[in-house]
Amino acid sequence: MGTETRTKKGFTLTFVDLDKFTEPLEKWMYCAYGMGGDVQLLRRLPDTTRECVSEYTKTPYGNYDIRTICR
């Protein structure tokens, strides 16, 4: 469903044509954090959302900073 692109500092995941997979259902963003998903966040996205891009940047501690933008 998504495309992965490697970068110098990590990688990027791009999800496009979200309508193709979810029409006419609602669109949601789900994130889990911690060992086994101890913290879970959910957020409904606007119905007009067509694309989400997540940038994963490796930190000095071995984990990733994640930035997601949906349009």
C-alpha positions in Angstrom: 0.0 0.0 0.0 2.9 2.4 0.7 6.2 3.2 -0.9 9.4 3.2 1.1 12.4 5.4 0.1 15.7 5.3 2.0 17.4 8.5 3.0 20.8 9.4 4.5 19.3 9.6 8.0 16.5 7.0 7.8 13.6 6.4 5.4 10.3 7.9 4.2 7.0 6.1 3.8 4.5 7.6 1.3 0.9 6.5 1.1 -1.1 8.0 -1.8 -4.5 7.5 -3.4 -6.0 6.9 0.0 -9.5 7.1 -1.5 -8.8 4.0 -3.5 -8.5 1.9 -0.4 -11.0 3.5 2.0 -13.9 5.0 -0.1 -16.5 5.6 1.4 -15.2 4.7 4.9 -13.6 7.2 7.3 -9.8 7.7 7.3 -7.9 7.3 10.5 -4.3 7.7 11.6 -3.1 5.1 14.2 0.2 5.3 16.1 1.6 2.9 18.8 4.5 3.8 21.0 6.6 1.9 23.5 7.2 -1.8 24.0 4.1 -3.7 22.7 2.3 -0.4 22.0 1.9 0.8 25.5 0.7 4.1 24.3 -1.7 4.3 21.4 -3.0 7.4 19.6 -5.8 7.6 17.1 -7.0 10.6 15.1 -9.6 10.9 12.4 -8.3 12.5 9.2 -10.4 14.8 7.1 -12.4 13.0 4.3 -10.5 15.1 1.8 -7.1 13.5 2.8 -5.5 11.9 -0.3 -1.9 11.4 0.9 0.2 10.8 4.0 4.0 11.0 4.2 6.0 9.8 7.2 9.6 10.6 7.6 11.6 8.4 10.0 14.9 9.9 11.1 17.3 7.8 13.2 18.4 9.4 16.5 21.7 8.9 18.3 19.8 6.6 20.8 19.0 4.0 18.0 15.3 4.8 17.7 13.5 7.0 15.2 11.9 10.5 15.3 8.8 10.3 13.1 7.1 13.2 11.4 3.9 12.6 9.5 2.1 15.0 7.2 -1.2 14.3 5.6 -2.7 16.3 2.8 
